Amino acid sequence: MILKEAAEIRIRQGIAGIFNSAEYPKFLSFASRFLSYSCRNIIMLYMQAPDAEYVAGYHAWQRIFNETVPPDQIPVLVLYPEYEMRSKSFRYTVRKVFDRPPAGRMNSVSGDLKGQIRKCDSPDLFECLRGYIRNETGKYAMLSVGETSDEIDENGNAVMVPARLSDREQFRLLFEYYTSSIINEEDSPVLSAYVMNSLRYIVFSYYRTDGLDRIVFPFAALSGTDEAMQAEILRRTISEAKRITNYMDAKHHGKVREMENES
């Protein structure tokens, strides 16, 4: 059996193990730390080292953080596609990374060490998210002064968010609005509910904001979803989480060109 086929079997087994009421929230929190990896490699990392906070290659630990990996430490394996010029096709090889937390010195950096970009943080969470939503939907998120409600008010292309709330509360409210608005009407209710709530859980975990206790998954349906739906839920959730966090973090550091026309 070739490496890719063996990995596919392990990944399917891993997905089946993830979809239960005890593991699912744990996996989403784990995934939030490793968003620059593919969905399949996140699952592989979780299967091998579910408590990992950070991972990096043997030489990366020494080069970036002057940390030495013990010679007897067991590596965590991930798949890496390499292009072969002769056959003009990709083959899969195994890459070794190591779980070695660097004494809390990276609490503002993604769990994998591939990007090294610091996360968007207060008070920019709301500001960066409103830019993303404007690019994606054409809607303008605006602060509503004097509003006494804690709910969003939609008026045409304007999404009014109470100005009296904290930045993180504004971010949470606007993100919940956005995830509710992107559900595909052709999806089944179960698939829609999982993608929406899973996306909220990952992004809220990534930015360490509140709101996780208000996210309720339809746990009764967890074991009833088939393999194809389980894989689709994870694929969509992680793909969208990557896009959102990449944009927000880059914009936080001025690395995204302003695409909106200020009114």
Residue, then its C-alpha position, 0 to 999 in steps of 0.5 A: m500500500i502506498l503512503k497516500e492510500a495508507a494516510e487516507i485510511r488513517i485520516r478517515q479513521g481519525i474523522a470518525g473518531i472526531f465526530n462525537s460529543a467529547e472529541y469534537p470541540k477539542f478538535l476544533s480548538f486544536a485546529s485553531r492552532f494549526l490553520s496553515y496546515s491542510c485539513r488532512n494534516i490537521i487531522m493527522l497532527y491531532m491523531q498523533a499529538p492531541d495536546a500539541e501547542y506548537v510544532a516545527g521541524y527539528h532545525a526550525w526550533q534551533r534556528i528561530f527560538n534557539e531551542t534544541v529538540p532532544p534526540d530521543q523525542i518522537p516526531v509527529l508525521v505530516l504529509y507533504p506533496e512533492y512535484e516530480m519533474r520526470s513524471k510531471s506529477f505529485r508524490y507524497t512524502v512524510r515530513k517530521v515535525f516536533d511538539r515542543p512548546p517554547a515556554g510561553r513565548m509565542n502566545s500571540v503566534s499561530g501554533d505552527l511555526k510556518g507563518q510567524i505572523r502575530k494575530c490580530d488583537s483588540p482593538d482591531l478585531f472588529e475593524c479587520l472583520r468589517g473589512y473582510i465582510r465588505n470585500e466578501t459581501g459588499k455590506y458595510a459594518m458600522l457602529s450605531v451610537g445610542e443603540t440600547s439593544d445588543e443585537i445587530d440592525e440591518n438596513g440595506n447594505a449597512v450592518m449596524v453594530p452597537a457602539r457601546l459594546s466592547d471591541r470583542e463583543q462587537f467582533r463576536l456579534l458581527f462574526e455571528y451575523y456573517t456566519s449566519s449569512i453565508i449558509n448555502e440554501e442548498d445545504s442540508p440543515v445538519l450540514s449548515a448548522y455544523v459549518m456555521n457553528s464549527l466556524r464560529y468555534i474555530v475562529f473564536s478559539y483562534y482569537r481567544t475571544d468569548g462566545l464558546d459557551r454559547i455555541v451548541f452543536p447538534f450532538a445527537a446528529l454527530s454519529g448519524t452523519d455519514e463519512a462524506m458529510q463529516a469530511e465536507i464539514l471539516r473541509r469547509t470549516i477549516s478552509e473558511a477559517k483560513r481565509i478569514t484569519n489570514y485576511m484579518d491578521a495580514k490587515h492587522h499588520g498593514k499587509v492587505r491593500e485597502m480594497e474598500n472605498e471609504s464613504 
